[in-house]
Every structure is written in structure tokens, then in C-alpha cells.
Amino acid sequence: QVQLQESGPGLVKPSQTLSLTCTISGASITTNYYAWSWIRQLPGQGLEWMGHIRDNGRSYYNPTFKSRITISKDTSKDIFSLNLASVTPDDAAVDFCNKLKSLVEHAMGVCNFDFWGQGTQVSVSS
């Protein structure tokens, strides 16, 4: 069974870059047609898709984050990462890594995820 685990700092200072990693087990990050995603939950709000990276290394982002977001992967270790630059207190959230269920469905606006990490709390404060 696929398992995912987030790792990174719980506190980031305003204007700095948040860097999180997600370690995959039970699957290869390069498996054909698989895509790996980051999702966050702001306090008192629903889930927000941040972006994903697929088997071929192509990444796609929620336009909300503009140029602040980068998702990359380390194929040799089945790890992918999130970098969110210029954070503000509005970026405080629980961040999850997960596996996108279907690239085809996502292209049609249907966002389902079949495996999740436990989530990691990120605070933004000086």
C-alpha cells in the first residue's frame, strides 16, 4: 500500500521560504501516469490544492500562488518537495502531501486523492 510522510519545519518567518518534503513508500515516484500533490488547509477553511508533479517531472500549480510555488522531486529517493516563497501569516496551514487518483479526471476538474500523508502544521511568525 502507498504511504506518504511529510517532513519540514513547523515554524517559518515572514518573507522566508517554506520547504517541505514528502517521502513515498509502496510506490515509485516515476510510475507511469502517477502524480503527487500538495494540499493545504487554512484555519477554519476547506482543502486547497496547491499543485502536483507527475511521473515525467512536469509540475502544475494553482495560479493562486503565482510564482511563489515550486514542486520538485528526487527520483533516486522517491521524495518530492514543496517550496513556497515569501510566506506571510496568511500561509499558516496544515499541509498534506498525497497521490492524485487520476490525471484524466483532474484535467476535467475532478480532484480526487487516494493516499494521504498525515499532514504537518506550519506556522508563520517572527
Disulfide bonds with the S-S distance in Angstrom:
Cys22-Cys97 2.10
